[in-house]
Amino acid sequence: MVTDMTAQPPRKVIPIVAGPAAASEPAGDGWRQLSTLSEPRLSEMAGNYRALGYEVEIRDLRQPNAGGCNTCFDAGKEMGQTYGTLYVRRHEAATDGNDELFD
């Protein structure tokens, strides 16, 4: 029996929030920037943090003052890669101090 090892599972695309708030981390509302990733790691990390009880937001990657630093990301997008910056914050219910997961 021969198994086709080249078959790829279907790609999952996650929504990325775009807009003016995507350029910087919001102040005072509890969101923390974790990392900028591409698929499939972006979806895996988002799923892991959701499973831990965090709110997760993925924002479009924008580096307005990066000079030529966006070249790698632009090239990746041309090749079909999806990049996003992962932000997390604790759920309101988890911030009451009674959940040892968030201590």
Backbone hydrogen bonds in HBPLUS format (Angstrom, degrees):
<---DONOR---> <-ACCEPTOR-->    atom                        ^
c    i                          cat <-CA-CA->   ^        H-A-AA   ^      H-
h    n   atom  resd res      DA  || num        DHA   H-A  angle D-A-AA Bond
n    s   type  num  typ     dist DA aas  dist angle  dist       angle   num
A0017-VAL N   A0058-ILE O   2.80 MM  41  6.15 165.3  1.82 159.2 156.4     1
A0060-ASP N   A0017-VAL O   2.93 MM  43  5.89 160.2  1.97 156.1 152.1     2
A0022-ALA N   A0019-GLY O   3.07 MM   3  5.59 156.6  2.12 114.7 122.0     3
A0032-ARG N   A0088-VAL O   2.78 MM  56  5.39 154.2  1.84 150.7 159.1     4
A0088-VAL N   A0032-ARG O   2.98 MM  56  5.39 153.6  2.05 144.4 150.1     5
A0034-LEU N   A0086-LEU O   2.81 MM  52  5.58 176.4  1.81 168.5 167.8     6
A0086-LEU N   A0035-SER O   2.78 MM  51  5.49 164.3  1.80 173.4 171.4     7
A0037-LEU N   A0084-GLY O   2.98 MM  47  5.78 154.4  2.05 170.8 167.2     8
A0084-GLY N   A0037-LEU O   3.00 MM  47  5.78 151.9  2.08 162.1 170.5     9
A0042-LEU N   A0038-SER O   3.05 MM   4  5.41 145.9  2.17 122.9 129.5    10
A0039-GLU N   A0082-THR O   3.11 MM  43  5.80 134.5  2.33 149.1 161.7    11
A0044-GLU N   A0040-PRO O   3.20 MM   4  6.47 158.6  2.24 149.3 155.8    12
A0045-MET N   A0041-ARG O   2.90 MM   4  6.03 168.4  1.91 154.7 156.6    13
A0046-ALA N   A0042-LEU O   3.05 MM   4  6.19 161.2  2.08 146.3 152.1    14
A0047-GLY N   A0043-SER O   2.91 MM   4  6.03 161.8  1.95 147.3 152.3    15
A0048-ASN N   A0044-GLU O   2.93 MM   4  6.16 154.1  2.00 147.6 155.0    16
A0049-TYR N   A0045-MET O   3.00 MM   4  6.24 164.0  2.03 153.9 157.0    17
A0050-ARG N   A0046-ALA O   2.99 MM   4  6.20 155.2  2.05 148.6 155.9    18
A0051-ALA N   A0047-GLY O   2.96 MM   4  6.12 155.3  2.02 145.3 152.0    19
A0052-LEU N   A0048-ASN O   3.10 MM   4  6.37 133.6  2.32 137.9 150.1    20
A0052-LEU N   A0049-TYR O   3.18 MM   3  4.99 129.3  2.45  90.4 103.8    21
A0054-TYR N   A0049-TYR O   3.01 MM   5  5.50 162.3  2.04 155.3 150.5    22
A0053-GLY N   A0050-ARG O   2.97 MM   3  5.14 157.4  2.03 105.9 112.9    23
A0055-GLU N   A0089-ARG O   2.74 MM  34  5.32 164.6  1.76 173.5 173.6    24
A0089-ARG N   A0055-GLU O   3.09 MM  34  5.32 146.1  2.21 142.1 147.3    25
A0057-GLU N   A0087-TYR O   2.92 MM  30  5.17 165.1  1.94 152.1 152.7    26
A0087-TYR N   A0057-GLU O   2.85 MM  30  5.17 161.2  1.88 167.1 171.0    27
A0059-ARG N   A0085-THR O   2.94 MM  26  5.19 166.3  1.96 148.2 149.2    28
A0085-THR N   A0059-ARG O   2.85 MM  26  5.19 166.3  1.87 150.9 155.3    29
A0066-ALA N   A0063-GLN O   3.25 MM   3  5.31 155.9  2.31 121.4 117.8    30
A0069-CYS N   A0066-ALA O   3.06 MM   3  5.13 161.9  2.10 120.6 124.2    31
A0071-THR N   A0068-GLY O   3.27 MM   3  5.86 167.7  2.28 121.0 123.4    32
A0074-ASP N   A0070-ASN O   2.89 MM   4  6.10 163.1  1.92 162.8 168.5    33
A0075-ALA N   A0071-THR O   2.92 MM   4  6.09 158.1  1.97 149.7 155.5    34
A0076-GLY N   A0072-CYS O   2.93 MM   4  6.16 154.1  1.99 146.4 153.8    35
A0077-LYS N   A0073-PHE O   2.94 MM   4  6.18 155.5  2.00 148.7 154.8    36
A0078-GLU N   A0074-ASP O   3.08 MM   4  6.33 149.5  2.17 142.9 150.9    37
A0079-MET N   A0075-ALA O   3.20 MM   4  6.50 133.4  2.43 137.3 149.1    38
A0079-MET N   A0076-GLY O   3.05 MM   3  5.08 131.3  2.30  95.4 108.8    39
A0081-GLN N   A0076-GLY O   2.92 MM   5  5.26 159.9  1.96 148.8 142.0    40
A0080-GLY N   A0077-LYS O   3.04 MM   3  5.01 160.5  2.08 103.5 108.5    41
A0094-ALA N   A0091-HIS O   2.96 MM   3  5.23 135.6  2.16 104.4 117.1    42
A0095-THR N   A0092-GLU O   3.20 MM   3  5.40 157.4  2.25 105.6 112.5    43
A0102-PHE N   A0099-ASP O   3.12 MM   3  5.91 150.7  2.21 120.4 126.1    44
A0103-ASP N   A0100-GLU O   3.30 MM   3  5.15 171.0  2.30 105.0 106.4    45
